[in-house]
């Protein structure tokens, strides 16, 4: 078996030192906007919007991601935890199967410091010692049932679901970024590339996503691609290819210290693998949940699915504190024992 590494990105948004640095650069961005940018860019620019700080909140669930890895994917070669000089106090730094990697150890210095998750994700392939095959986890994604290497890679290729999709036309940042991703992909591919490998895109196991693909096949341009919002299997060669081919586009995103609607995201790596037919088809085994959902529903999904994403929502502080306790109890029931990744 070829080595497979896991990469996890994490930030502690309550860290006062980190927050002070973030506020300093937000102020610089605002001053820059006032000096020469339009009022619209000052309101919607790199410093972000109200509620954007929810992206940086720590729900205290990271230990359960590591427990799930040990319990359900003990075959993993190595786990890299990517942080901005932040180390979880519970992490066992002596465990040889895990490493903490700081941004300045792999992200080019001209992009630092960064508070843009896209910058971090687009440069993960530069992590020293990272295996050619790696799986990228947001810190809200968990392994909740037994997984095998073949759930992520087969014969040196990523295992993934290939389904076309529309993009939500609402005026939100995520939709705008998805439009940018697809604009880039449409420079090189079209729906005809899906039709060349139709058996991979039209599989009964995809369920209702199969019908989305059927509805979008008559179009020439790619409208969108379904995102399972779970662990993402990536080949480093894919990342290198896009940096060589589209380096100007990726560079423009990475120079934004904060996320913007005209950025591209690391989903372009996944889209490239799908559209170039460098993947093995399989229905996504990830279940997407929102923290705003009832606790009972989240608990059932944790028990039922192989992988679960428990995604943040813009909750008021009181709601956040209450929901955090609820979800921590759910995860503690699912993973009651400490892993070797944690201090004794």
Secondary structure as the mmCIF struct_conf table of DSSP 4:
data_model
#
loop_
_struct_conf.conf_type_id
_struct_conf.id
_struct_conf.beg_label_comp_id
_struct_conf.beg_label_asym_id
_struct_conf.beg_label_seq_id
_struct_conf.end_label_comp_id
_struct_conf.end_label_asym_id
_struct_conf.end_label_seq_id
STRN STRN1 UNK A 4 UNK A 9
TURN_TY1_P TURN_TY1_P1 UNK A 13 UNK A 14
HELX_RH_AL_P HELX_RH_AL_P1 UNK A 16 UNK A 36
BEND BEND1 UNK A 37 UNK A 37
HELX_RH_AL_P HELX_RH_AL_P2 UNK A 39 UNK A 44
BEND BEND2 UNK A 45 UNK A 45
TURN_TY1_P TURN_TY1_P2 UNK A 46 UNK A 47
TURN_TY1_P TURN_TY1_P3 UNK A 50 UNK A 51
HELX_RH_3T_P HELX_RH_3T_P1 UNK A 52 UNK A 56
BEND BEND3 UNK A 60 UNK A 60
HELX_RH_AL_P HELX_RH_AL_P3 UNK A 62 UNK A 72
TURN_TY1_P TURN_TY1_P4 UNK A 74 UNK A 75
BEND BEND4 UNK A 77 UNK A 77
STRN STRN2 UNK A 78 UNK A 83
BEND BEND5 UNK A 84 UNK A 85
TURN_TY1_P TURN_TY1_P5 UNK A 89 UNK A 90
STRN STRN3 UNK A 91 UNK A 91
TURN_TY1_P TURN_TY1_P6 UNK A 93 UNK A 94
TURN_TY1_P TURN_TY1_P7 UNK A 96 UNK A 97
STRN STRN4 UNK A 98 UNK A 102
HELX_RH_3T_P HELX_RH_3T_P2 UNK A 103 UNK A 105
TURN_TY1_P TURN_TY1_P8 UNK A 106 UNK A 106
BEND BEND6 UNK A 107 UNK A 107
HELX_RH_3T_P HELX_RH_3T_P3 UNK A 109 UNK A 111
BEND BEND7 UNK A 113 UNK A 113
HELX_RH_AL_P HELX_RH_AL_P4 UNK A 117 UNK A 122
TURN_TY1_P TURN_TY1_P9 UNK A 123 UNK A 123
HELX_RH_3T_P HELX_RH_3T_P4 UNK A 124 UNK A 126
BEND BEND8 UNK A 127 UNK A 127
TURN_TY1_P TURN_TY1_P10 UNK A 128 UNK A 129
BEND BEND9 UNK A 132 UNK A 132
STRN STRN5 UNK A 133 UNK A 138
TURN_TY1_P TURN_TY1_P11 UNK A 139 UNK A 140
STRN STRN6 UNK A 141 UNK A 143
BEND BEND10 UNK A 145 UNK A 145
HELX_RH_3T_P HELX_RH_3T_P5 UNK A 149 UNK A 151
TURN_TY1_P TURN_TY1_P12 UNK A 152 UNK A 152
STRN STRN7 UNK A 153 UNK A 154
TURN_TY1_P TURN_TY1_P13 UNK A 155 UNK A 156
STRN STRN8 UNK A 157 UNK A 160
STRN STRN9 UNK A 164 UNK A 164
BEND BEND11 UNK A 170 UNK A 172
HELX_RH_AL_P HELX_RH_AL_P5 UNK A 173 UNK A 185
TURN_TY1_P TURN_TY1_P14 UNK A 186 UNK A 188
HELX_RH_AL_P HELX_RH_AL_P6 UNK A 191 UNK A 195
TURN_TY1_P TURN_TY1_P15 UNK A 196 UNK A 197
HELX_RH_AL_P HELX_RH_AL_P7 UNK A 198 UNK A 201
HELX_RH_3T_P HELX_RH_3T_P6 UNK A 204 UNK A 206
TURN_TY1_P TURN_TY1_P16 UNK A 207 UNK A 207
HELX_RH_AL_P HELX_RH_AL_P8 UNK A 208 UNK A 216
TURN_TY1_P TURN_TY1_P17 UNK A 217 UNK A 218
BEND BEND12 UNK A 220 UNK A 221
STRN STRN10 UNK A 225 UNK A 225
BEND BEND13 UNK A 230 UNK A 230
STRN STRN11 UNK A 232 UNK A 235
HELX_RH_AL_P HELX_RH_AL_P9 UNK A 236 UNK A 254
TURN_TY1_P TURN_TY1_P18 UNK A 255 UNK A 255
BEND BEND14 UNK A 257 UNK A 258
TURN_TY1_P TURN_TY1_P19 UNK A 261 UNK A 262
TURN_TY1_P TURN_TY1_P20 UNK A 266 UNK A 266
HELX_RH_AL_P HELX_RH_AL_P10 UNK A 267 UNK A 275
TURN_TY1_P TURN_TY1_P21 UNK A 276 UNK A 277
STRN STRN12 UNK A 279 UNK A 281
STRN STRN13 UNK A 286 UNK A 290
TURN_TY1_P TURN_TY1_P22 UNK A 291 UNK A 292
BEND BEND15 UNK A 293 UNK A 293
HELX_RH_AL_P HELX_RH_AL_P11 UNK A 295 UNK A 304
BEND BEND16 UNK A 306 UNK A 306
STRN STRN14 UNK A 307 UNK A 311
HELX_RH_AL_P HELX_RH_AL_P12 UNK A 317 UNK A 334
BEND BEND17 UNK A 337 UNK A 337
TURN_TY1_P TURN_TY1_P23 UNK A 340 UNK A 341
STRN STRN15 UNK A 342 UNK A 342
#
